[in-house]
């Protein structure tokens, strides 16, 4: 089973259906550990190379860490009902969008680490992340009733795998170009920057929805 990507539709499914309005990220990271609360990263506000990674991959990691912590800040302390809140019948919930971010990162792992064409995903991943990837009616029906820890643990497990794989690679890999990607020629840096940028997009959506929860 293949799921081709159209960038405009991909962004629309993940944000516009959620009634999103992007706002500037707010500083203020949690100092509590993952699972029962939110993650925290050392020297979060220093963007640049990180020990254990090639220079440009390390810089990318520092940006991904910064965005992950800021993006999760609005969901701190949310209840299941908060995470399942729908602003209208066509919207996506915060919980579903958190799972959507996990799904997005997982699919980019398969594409860039396993050298699979976009859409050539294992059946197990399509079953696990299909609803989260598509959102919409399927997401509303299938992704609900889970506590915040459920989403944080899923996102953290996937991110740990990303970091482990990054450590195995160098800047030549990061800048290598995929000439068959649906967007046109696209290097791994752009793909993984999109994973980071995608979280920024949802940061604004989360803040908007949080302001409307009643």
TARA-V718171 format. One record per helix or strand of 3 or more residues. SS is the DSSP state (@ for helix, = for strand). FROM is the first residue (numbers start at 0). TO is the last residue. If there is no record, write none. Layout:
ss: {SS/SS}
from: {FROM/FROM}
to: {TO/TO}
This chain:
ss: {@/@/@/@/@/@/@/@/@/@}
from: {6/15/54/79/93/122/135/147/170/187}
to: {13/17/72/82/112/133/141/166/174/211}
